[in-house]
Amino acid sequence: MLLLQCPRCKKQMKYASRTLILGGKRKECVYCGFSFKVKDNILKKIEA
């Protein structure tokens, strides 16, 4: 599980990655609806 940060509103959210390949993965922010690349906005890896 990864901790991501939205580049627009700066809120943090969890992302459960099923694979380690994050090249083309995108996530929509649950707070503001902005869609961003997962790979560029990882804060840290957390234990689930």
PyMOL commands that set and color helices and strands:
alter all, ss='L'
color gray80, all
select helices_A, chain A and resi 39-41
alter helices_A, ss='H'
color red, helices_A
select strands_A, chain A and resi 2-5+12-15+26-28+35-37+42-45
alter strands_A, ss='S'
color yellow, strands_A
deselect
rebuild
show_as cartoon
